[in-house]
Amino acid sequence: MTPRRLWIMVLILALLTPLGLWLPERLGAGDAWGEWGAEEVADQAGFLPRGLARLATLWKAPVPDYAPAGWEEMPLGVQSAAYIASAVTGVLVCALFIWLLGRWLSTREKANAP
């Protein structure tokens, strides 16, 4: 696969991220599978596993719900734009990290070459 095709596919996936908002709303479903907080797990299972209770506060997302606070009441189009922006930002951060790691590894390899 060429890098251009890969980037096109990643862009298409980023543009499809609002499906996570639209489908549950259209189908009357709840949260996306696996995106439950500790409270939702306790409600669904009838109890909160001890390990989950201990680890639930370990990580706080920098931008919870993929958008700034208060955006949950915004129209679906605005929320979709926030989802797409979040996806693009995540892709760019990952790509930058991989690029920097590749540069570091290549300079390290050159330095260790005989």
GIBEL-V809065 format. One record per run of one state. SS is the DSSP state (2 for helix, 1 for strand, 0 for the rest). FROM is the first residue (numbers start at 0). TO is the last residue. Records with the same first field share a line. If there is no record, write none. Layout:
BEGIN
SS->FROM-TO ; FROM-TO
END
This chain:
BEGIN
0->0-1 ; 15-17 ; 27-36 ; 45-48 ; 55-62 ; 66-69 ; 73-74 ; 112-113
2->2-14 ; 18-26 ; 37-44 ; 49-54 ; 63-65 ; 70-72 ; 75-111
END
